């Protein structure tokens, strides 16, 4: 997709959302069911069922997906798509673009070993590698806009309000 096609595709959406801001509020959903036989959760995805389980450092076999890895994968996917969309809009050619994320966590928190150890990532590092002849000011703008418009990055960075409920069925 080139910049003109991207603009043409997004123009009616942008116009609609400008004139009707309520139409821009969407709800994404994810669903899963806890496995009765193992410590796992079966997730419904657009590609079929996926099974998430404990990371090996928490007693898992390593055969199931790890939700921490999935969080980083979601960040990489969103950041990669956003980078490409921004580069396209800026007409900034990329001969190659790679995205990686890594995060540090102390599993003692999740295992309940140390009440002072945090549960969750202490730090996440997102990295882009790009091949381009574009000047540095264009690359700085590419990074700035990618950060600004990446939904998963902004969600992690800004910590949205989250609620939890438990219902008897």
C-alpha positions in Angstrom: 0.0 0.0 0.0 1.3 3.5 -0.9 0.6 6.8 0.9 -2.2 7.8 -1.5 -4.0 4.5 -1.0 -3.6 4.7 2.8 -4.9 8.2 2.8 -7.9 7.3 0.6 -8.7 4.3 2.7 -8.5 6.2 6.0 -10.1 9.5 4.8 -13.8 8.4 5.1 -13.1 6.9 8.5 -11.4 10.0 9.7 -14.2 12.2 8.4 -16.8 10.0 10.1 -15.0 10.0 13.4 -14.5 13.8 13.3 -18.2 14.4 12.7 -19.4 11.6 15.1 -16.8 11.1 17.9 -19.0 8.4 19.5 -18.6 6.2 16.4 -14.8 6.1 17.1 -15.3 4.3 20.4 -15.0 0.6 19.7 -14.8 -2.4 22.1 -12.3 -5.1 21.4 -12.8 -8.5 23.1 -10.9 -11.6 24.0 -12.4 -14.7 25.5 -11.0 -17.9 27.0 -12.0 -20.9 29.0 -9.9 -22.4 31.8 -8.9 -25.9 31.1 -10.3 -28.4 33.5 -7.4 -30.9 33.3 -4.3 -28.6 33.4 -3.3 -25.2 34.5 -4.1 -23.6 31.2 -6.5 -21.2 29.5 -7.8 -21.9 26.0 -8.1 -18.6 24.0 -10.4 -18.0 21.1 -8.3 -16.2 18.4 -9.0 -15.3 14.8 -6.9 -18.3 13.9 -8.5 -20.9 16.1 -7.9 -21.9 19.7 -4.6 -21.1 21.4 -3.6 -22.5 24.8 -1.8 -20.4 27.3 -0.1 -22.0 30.3 2.5 -21.4 32.9 6.0 -20.3 31.9 8.6 -22.9 32.7 10.1 -20.7 35.4 6.7 -20.9 37.1 6.3 -24.7 36.7 5.0 -24.9 33.1 6.1 -27.4 30.5 7.0 -24.8 27.9 4.5 -26.5 25.5 1.8 -23.8 26.0 2.0 -20.1 25.1 3.1 -17.8 27.9 1.0 -14.8 28.5 4.0 -12.6 29.2 5.4 -13.6 25.8 2.0 -12.9 24.2 2.0 -9.4 25.7 5.4 -8.7 24.2 4.3 -10.2 20.9 1.2 -7.9 20.9 3.5 -4.9 21.5 5.8 -6.0 18.6 2.8 -6.6 16.3 1.2 -3.3 17.0 4.5 -1.3 16.9 5.4 -3.0 13.6 2.1 -2.2 11.9 2.2 1.3 13.3 5.8 1.9 12.1 4.8 0.7 8.6 1.7 2.8 8.5 3.6 5.9 9.6 6.4 5.2 7.2 3.9 4.8 4.4 2.1 8.0 5.3 5.4 9.9 5.4 6.5 8.3 2.1 9.6 7.1 3.9 10.9 4.0 2.2 12.1 1.2 4.3 14.2 -1.5 2.7 14.0 -3.5 5.9 12.3 -3.0 9.3 12.5 -5.3 12.3 10.8 -4.9 15.7 11.7 -6.6 18.9 10.7 -6.3 22.5 12.1 -7.8 25.7 10.9 -7.5 29.2 12.4 -8.2 32.6 10.4 -9.7 35.4 11.1 -11.3 38.8 9.0 -14.5 38.9 9.3 -14.5 42.7 6.4 -12.1 42.8 4.1 -14.2 40.7 5.1 -17.3 42.6 4.4 -15.6 46.0 7.9 -16.3 47.2 8.7 -12.6 48.1 5.9 -10.2 48.8 8.2 -7.3 48.0 8.9 -8.6 44.5 6.6 -7.0 42.0 4.2 -9.1 39.9 4.7 -8.1 36.3 7.3 -6.6 34.1 9.8 -4.3 35.7 11.0 -2.9 32.4 10.1 -3.4 28.7 12.4 -2.4 25.9 11.0 -1.9 22.4 13.6 -1.7 19.6 13.3 -0.9 15.9 15.9 -1.6 13.2 15.3 0.0 9.9 17.1 0.1 6.6 16.6 3.4 4.8 18.4 6.4 3.2 16.0 8.8 4.9 17.6 11.7 6.8 17.8 11.5 10.6 15.1 14.1 11.1 12.6 11.9 9.2 13.7 8.9 11.3 13.1 10.9 14.5 9.6 11.8 13.3 9.0 8.2 12.3 9.8 7.1 15.9 7.9 9.9 17.5 4.7 9.2 15.5 5.1 5.4 15.9 5.2 5.8 19.7 2.3 8.3 19.6 0.0 6.1 17.6 0.9 2.5 18.7 -2.2 1.4 20.7 -0.4 -1.3 22.7 2.6 0.8 23.5 0.4 3.7 24.7 -1.7 1.2 26.8 1.3 -0.3 28.5 3.0 3.1 29.0 -0.1 4.9 30.4 -1.8 2.1 32.3 -5.5 2.4 31.6 -8.2 2.0 34.2 -8.8 -1.7 34.7 -11.6 -3.4 36.5 -12.0 -7.0 37.6 -15.2 -8.9 38.4 -16.0 -12.5 39.5 -19.4 -13.9 38.9 -21.0 -17.1 40.0 -22.6 -19.1 37.1 
